[in-house]
């Protein structure tokens, strides 16, 4: 890494999560992962980083990420995290229970490059 380069908080978190010194002491949550700014590289990286999955827990920023559910789902679909067929059922879940929607969506998204998902243990 270029020490003078500005890195995001997420990049710093992942660097720490992958460091042996923090293996048993550092955990993170998924609360902001569906936010449009994070559904580019951050979401892809957290899904692909299987070695950190045991230290990733569910968290929700509810109701913030649900302010515009259609924008969130459309962006996830356009960026390859969801299939078109998944959009209607997720909208129906949202109508029934927005918090359940948050959990189900996070477990449904996949890394568009590797087709990996987060484990159900999250």
C-alpha positions as CSV (number, residue, x, y, z in Angstrom):
1,X,0.0,0.0,0.0
2,X,1.0,3.6,-0.6
3,X,1.1,5.0,2.9
4,X,0.2,8.5,1.7
5,X,-2.9,7.3,-0.3
6,X,-6.2,8.1,1.3
7,X,-8.1,4.9,2.0
8,X,-11.8,4.5,2.9
9,X,-12.9,3.4,6.4
10,X,-14.0,0.1,4.8
11,X,-10.6,-0.5,3.3
12,X,-9.0,0.1,6.7
13,X,-11.5,-2.2,8.3
14,X,-10.9,-5.0,5.9
15,X,-7.1,-4.6,6.3
16,X,-7.6,-4.9,10.0
17,X,-10.0,-7.9,9.6
18,X,-7.4,-9.7,7.6
19,X,-4.6,-9.0,10.0
20,X,-3.7,-11.9,12.4
21,X,-3.5,-9.6,15.4
22,X,-7.3,-8.9,15.2
23,X,-8.5,-12.4,14.4
24,X,-10.2,-12.9,17.8
25,X,-11.0,-9.3,18.7
26,X,-12.4,-7.5,15.7
27,X,-16.0,-8.0,14.4
28,X,-18.1,-6.0,11.9
29,X,-21.7,-5.8,10.9
30,X,-23.6,-5.5,7.6
31,X,-25.7,-2.5,8.6
32,X,-24.7,-0.2,5.7
33,X,-23.9,-2.7,3.0
34,X,-27.1,-2.1,1.0
35,X,-26.5,1.6,0.8
36,X,-26.0,2.7,-2.8
37,X,-22.5,4.0,-2.2
38,X,-21.4,0.7,-0.8
39,X,-22.9,-1.6,-3.4
40,X,-20.0,-1.3,-5.7
41,X,-16.7,-2.7,-4.4
42,X,-17.4,-2.9,-0.6
43,X,-20.3,-5.3,-0.9
44,X,-18.4,-7.4,-3.4
45,X,-15.3,-7.6,-1.1
46,X,-17.2,-8.5,2.0
47,X,-19.1,-11.3,0.2
48,X,-15.8,-12.7,-1.2
49,X,-13.8,-12.5,2.0
50,X,-14.7,-15.9,3.4
51,X,-12.0,-15.8,6.0
52,X,-13.8,-12.9,7.8
53,X,-17.3,-14.2,7.5
54,X,-17.2,-15.8,11.0
55,X,-16.7,-12.3,12.4
56,X,-19.4,-10.6,10.3
57,X,-22.8,-10.2,12.0
58,X,-26.1,-8.9,10.8
59,X,-26.8,-5.3,11.6
60,X,-29.4,-2.9,10.2
61,X,-29.6,0.8,9.7
62,X,-33.4,0.5,9.5
63,X,-35.2,2.6,8.5
64,X,-32.5,4.5,6.6
65,X,-31.7,2.0,3.8
66,X,-35.4,1.4,3.3
67,X,-36.1,5.1,2.4
68,X,-36.1,4.2,-1.3
69,X,-36.5,0.4,-1.6
70,X,-37.0,0.6,-5.4
71,X,-33.8,2.5,-5.9
72,X,-31.9,0.1,-3.7
73,X,-33.2,-3.0,-5.5
74,X,-32.8,-1.5,-8.9
75,X,-29.1,-0.6,-8.2
76,X,-28.5,-4.1,-6.7
77,X,-30.0,-5.7,-9.9
78,X,-28.1,-3.4,-12.3
79,X,-24.9,-4.0,-10.6
80,X,-25.4,-7.8,-10.8
81,X,-26.0,-8.5,-7.1
82,X,-29.6,-9.7,-7.7
83,X,-31.4,-11.5,-10.5
84,X,-34.5,-9.8,-12.0
85,X,-36.6,-12.7,-10.7
86,X,-35.6,-11.9,-7.1
87,X,-37.0,-8.3,-7.2
88,X,-40.7,-9.0,-6.9
89,X,-40.4,-11.5,-4.0
90,X,-38.1,-9.0,-2.2
91,X,-40.6,-6.2,-2.6
92,X,-43.3,-8.5,-1.3
93,X,-41.2,-9.3,1.8
94,X,-40.7,-5.6,2.3
95,X,-44.5,-5.0,2.3
96,X,-44.8,-7.7,4.9
97,X,-41.9,-6.9,7.2
98,X,-39.1,-4.3,6.3
99,X,-36.6,-5.7,8.8
100,X,-37.1,-9.2,7.4
101,X,-36.5,-7.7,3.9
102,X,-33.2,-6.3,5.1
103,X,-32.0,-9.7,6.4
104,X,-33.3,-11.6,3.3
105,X,-31.8,-9.1,0.9
106,X,-28.4,-9.3,2.5
107,X,-28.5,-13.1,2.4
108,X,-29.7,-13.1,-1.2
109,X,-27.2,-10.7,-2.8
110,X,-24.2,-12.3,-4.5
111,X,-20.9,-11.2,-5.7
112,X,-21.6,-10.7,-9.5
113,X,-18.1,-11.8,-10.4
114,X,-17.8,-15.0,-8.4
115,X,-21.5,-15.8,-7.7
116,X,-20.7,-16.2,-4.0
117,X,-23.2,-15.3,-1.2
118,X,-22.8,-14.5,2.4
119,X,-23.2,-17.5,4.6
120,X,-26.5,-17.9,6.5
121,X,-24.5,-17.8,9.7
122,X,-24.2,-14.0,9.2
